[in-house]
Every structure is written in C-alpha cells, then in structure tokens.
Amino acid sequence: MTDMLLEVENLVIGMRRAGRPDAVIVDDVSFSVAAHERFGIVGESGSGKSLTLRAVAGLLPKGVEVLSGRIAYAGKSLTGMPPQERRRLMGPEIAMIFQEPMTALNPVIRVGEQIAEGPRRHLGLSKKAANTVAIEMMARTGIPDPERRARAYPHELSGGLRQRIMIAMAVSCNPRLLLCDEPTTALDVTVQHQVLKVLEGLCADTGTALIFVTHDLAVVNQTCTDMAVMYSGHIVESGTVADVLGDARHPYTQGLLGSAPDFDRPERRLVPIPGFPPSLTSRPAGCPFAPRCALAVDDCSKAMPTTELVAPGHTAACIMTAGVLA
Amino acid sequence: MTGRAQNPPFTGPVLRVADITKRYHLQGPLTAKISRKGEKNNILRALDGVNIELRRGEILALVGESGSGKSTLAKILVGGIPATSGAVHYHGVQMPKRRGREASRRIQMVFQDPYSSLNPRISVGAMLRELLLLHRIVPRGEVRAESIRLLNLVGLEADALDAFPSQFSGGQRQRLAIARALAVRPDILIADEPVSALDVSVQATILDLFARLQLELGLSILFIAHNLAVVQHLSQRVAVMYLGRIVEVADTAELFSNPRHPYTRALIDSIPRMTAGSVNEAFVLEGEPPSPFNIPSGCRFNPRCPFAGDACRIEDPALVVVGSVTGASPHESACLRAADLDELSLARTPNPAVAGTVRSVIK
C-alpha cells in the first residue's frame, strides 16, 4: 500500500439501462492524491469532472453509479463500503464544498447551528462545545463578528459570507481531504480572491489535502500543486501544475490555454478550439478529442489512446504527442 | 456599415448617459425584509448618478462586482425599464421616455444565458422573420435571403433556419441571440455578460465574433463583463462601476497599467493569473460591497479603501479627468486621492517581487 490519501483506479461512472448498454459518462479515470497535496481537476461542462468528485464523496445523483473501478481512501475501498460506514467518514475524514452555497445550506436553520452539527455528530461534542467550535471555525474563515453571524440565517448573508460558512462547515471536523466543486465560480473576483486565500491558509495550517474542480485554469494555477485535465469523461493529461500549464502536451490542454484570455499577455491572439465537445450520447470512437484536433490522424479514431508518461510525473493520452516524444 | 441611412454627420458619442438614477422602493413586507438583509432603509439605490459615453464604433467594457448596477444600466439603455431620473442621449438627441418602434430598434441587447433568452418553441427562421417583418427591414419576399445573410454573419449556416434552439450548443445559441439582435440593424449593441455562461474554448469564438462585428458593421458595443482578462482582450475602453456609480473610465491599456481608483487597483490585483506564481498580495480588498440600501456617506468606497482619509468620509468625489493621459481619451476617476495613489501604494508594497507582477504600476 502506498502513502496516498486517495487513490482512484480505472473509475467508470455511468447509468445502467435496461436492455441497452450502460451509458458511460466518466470512463477509466485514474489519479491519486497524497496528503497535503492540492489537486485540481479542470474541464469544460460535461467533461465529467464534477461527477468524478461526487463519486469520491458518495454523492452521485440518482440513477448514476460507479459501474466499475476502485476508489480507495487511506487504503480502504470506498466503493465496496456499506453506506453507514461510509457516511461516518464524511466530515471527520472527507468533506465537501459546493458551488452554490445558497442551495447547499439549509434556509431555515441558523448557520452556526449548521456548522455545529458536524462536530456534535462526529466528534461527540456537547451542544455548547460544538457551538464554540462553530464560532472558532467562522473566525478562521475570516467572518467578521462570528458570534453575531452564527445566529444569522443563510439568506441574511452575502454570497462571499455564505461560501465561508460552507468552508467553516466543511472543515469543522478537521478533515484530511477537502473536496471543492467550483467553490468560487459564483463569486465576484475580489471575493473569490478572499475565499481562495482562506482555503489556502486552512490547507497550509492543517495539512488538509484538496481536490479542486474548476473550469478556470488561472484559479488552478494559483490554488493547486498538481492537476488533471478532463475531456469527455477521460483524463487526457495530468502532472504538476507547472508541467501541465507550462509544457502542455495534449492538444486539448494546448487548445484550452490558447483560447483562454491571459491577463498578463493581452496582445496574444486567442485561438478558439474548432467545433464543440461531443454530447454524452454521440461520443466518437477512439480519442474523443480527435474530431476537433488539428493533429488528428486516422489512428486517433480507432481506439482511445493509452495514457503515456511524457516526462517524469507528467502523463498525456495522445498517440501523436506520446509517439513524438517517446 | 450597413446600407441604412445614418443621421447627418454627428461627431459626438453615439450614446450619452447623463446622471441616470434608478431607485426601487421596496414596500412589500417579506420581499423587502429578505432582500435588504436587515437594513432599515427601504429605498434601494441601484444607480446613483451614472454618467458615461459610448463612442461610435468602440467596444466599451463595463465592469464591477455583482450588485454594482451593471445590468440595471443595460436594461435602462435598451428601454426595458425606465430610469428614475436622468437622460439617455442617442446621437445627441434625448431618447423619449417611451420608445417607439424606431427608437427601440437602434439599441439592441444580447443576454447572458442563451438557454433562457431564446424561445424554445419558435424556430430560428420564424424568430428572425417576425423581427424583419415587424420592423419592416426588408420586403416580405426577401425575408428568407436576409435571414440567411444574418446567420452567415454570425457564423451559422442556412440550414439553421428550420431548427429550434434546443438543437444548438451554448455557443451556437449565443450566435443566434446575436443574429436576432442584429436583425433590426441596430447601431448599438448592449451585451450583458454574453460569454460568462460559455466554456472557455467556445468563449473565444464569440469574442472573435464581437470584434468582427465591430469592425465590419461599425457597431458600438457596450460589453458588460466581470472577467477582466476578457475585457482587456476585447475592449478599447473600460468603465468601472461600484455601488451604482462609474468610478473610473480610461482606455483599456491605460486603465490596467495605470489605475487611478483604489477599487480598480483592487480588482486588478484580485485576478487569478496564469503566469505569476501565487495570488498577488499587493492590494487585497477586505469585505464586500456595502448594501445599496445604505450607501456610505462621502466616497462610497471609503469603508473598504486602505487609503481613505478624513476628507473621503465627507466629500462624495465626482468623476473628473485625472493626470497622465497616455491614451487617446481622457482618464477619469472619482477618487479624491487619485493623484497620489502611486506613492500610497508604494508605501504599502515593500516587496518589489510582488508589486512587480502588476505591470508598470510602479514606474
């Protein structure tokens, strides 16, 4: 057994359909996250990045399930674990932050009480002690005047404060792995900056590992140490952030970098990726990116390229780039 | 330019917004209580004296945090809602309170979400036909040819005519929404966050389209956005909005390299970067914008401003031309301390490695 905190191996997520083949949404995804690591998953809508994260949390939507593969947390398989046992891990071991705090918070319970619920259930604290923890957590996420704010309902708080409440709730039991699903996408740029600072500070203080799902390459660049790029259900490239963004090998990663405006290089021309991502039901055979790829050859549409090491710790799934560099 | 006759030569701005205010009185017991988050005041000041000019053939970006009034201004400009006070001048002539067919044709809007801005039950052809006939853009016999011309203009093919919005991807839908706006041959386009709902790879194609329309049709575009990297890429000038007022306007390069309002500087320093190693610490903004129910006295930014002095808490600064004009147009800022911002920020950023990541702020 390795010292990895989380290992995902050959994960396949999809829907079982009576009398028809399973609809596969996330296909053969493997990655691992070490303790203290901050791992970003980047992809466009429909790439399967959020479902991958939800599979780790055991929060897949109804009808969608893990079809095969293995998710192991600290050496224990989560996929085969009874639901009750798994639920006990959520909070003290694994916690999650959602994109939209207004829908993730209960509108009729005061936020302090919602934060205190975790410590009461999982750490067995008394109501009073748990409330103290809640206020402490709120202070740590930079909420001014936490004693007063703990008595507020979610609707009385601004978007940035609500997201801090979500973070306070997630870290209240001191988890070792924090799952973040686009936590700053709904926030303004100044507030996003503040929330990212809070996350960064918490992870540095407690050694919590982070999986950070986003579509924003710049946010990953500033938040994460390692990353994977997903396209149409596959991880097409992974490695350290410096390697993947600085020396992108997969044509899709290169395309993303070329089409995103970079504030530090305003004079650069944007090069859009032609076409658009395949829909779930019409995924092409072979490499899903082939129809949009400038480098594509006939072999690309025959089989999904295997994931090859292109440099130490840096992988890409592309027959063209792997072939050139091997 | 399209073939349509223009007004006699008019060299001023195509659109001038003069001291527009918009107030909402929230009287309903529940809605008011929820939306004002404990504030006693029940008057929401969404726009509090907005002055801005849109020049012929330019893309002017409007940026600011949510709640700053960007979308309210857009709605007033297209005539969707009336302003409480102030005036909108189109080619130097004041727009009437209630716009007729001709007046409303001139200024068209593209919305943020192409999934909710297109009627799912009307085919693309029918959508365009209705507009072309209602506004008598072309004779009945030429409607089909004109529709195809519009689709080609936004990069779609003629076979889209018989399709319904659900058959298109997000980027294609936004193209349809742009074609619809262009159908009535406006000379001003108001685009309210037109790319923020789109994926990055698609976003670039729509940005290209706006740039092309500006060049080919001579359109003047007010481009509302919160992504400053997008704004920097596309626009010629940028206006920064804070709590219902424009606080800074300048040419794009000038604004980003030499911001003359602390709020603009804070926005720039909050942008996640691709090249700088970590989050820029040079200027971090605390807190969030105050409630529009209770706008601070003096400068509206003073409670969050690290440079605020006593005068800032008393005097409400107007938007005035400030020094160091490097661009073609004046650099305006509503900050009492605009002139000495450089020295102030130098004092705050002793680490040159960090401060250096903001391009040429420190000269």
Interface residues (C-beta under 8 A of the other chain):
Chain A: E44 S45 P144 H155 E156 L157 S158 G159 G160 L161 D188 V189 T190 V191 Q192 H193 Q194 L196 K197 E200 H215 D216 L217 A218 V219 N221 Q222 L245 G255 L256 L257 S259 A260 P261 D262 F263 D264 R265 P266 L270 V271 P272 I273 F276 P277
Chain B: I34 K37 G38 E65 S66 S169 G171 Q172 D199 V200 S201 V202 Q203 A204 T205 L207 D208 H226 N227 L228 A229 V230 Q232 H233 T252 A253 F256 A266 L267 D269 S270 I271 P272 R273 M274 T275 A276 S278 V279 V284 L285 E286 G287 E288 R359
